[in-house]
Amino acid sequence: MHRKAMSKPEVVPSLSPHELRIALLVAEGHSNPEVAAQIGVTRRTVEFHLTNIYAKLSVDRRTQLAKALSGMRLLEWE
């Protein structure tokens, strides 16, 4: 099973576009180093953003993040 990123509606106004991109990549199963390489930042920067993302979405795990984004219809399971 793979996850597919959906369009990015205004459902998550508390996340910046950069945070949303990171959240989607993480929810798709990418590791922090993979996300960092893909968007051109350091692993620590990804970790910093994830801390903020988790707080904004009231989650504390990658699986909860994926579930939250799926519930907002930002991810679709294939």
Secondary structure, DSSP 4 states (H G I P E B T S, - for coil): --EEE----TT-TTS-HHHHHHHHHHHTT--HHHHHHHHT--HHHHHHHHHHHHHHHT--SHHHHHHHHHHTTSEEE-
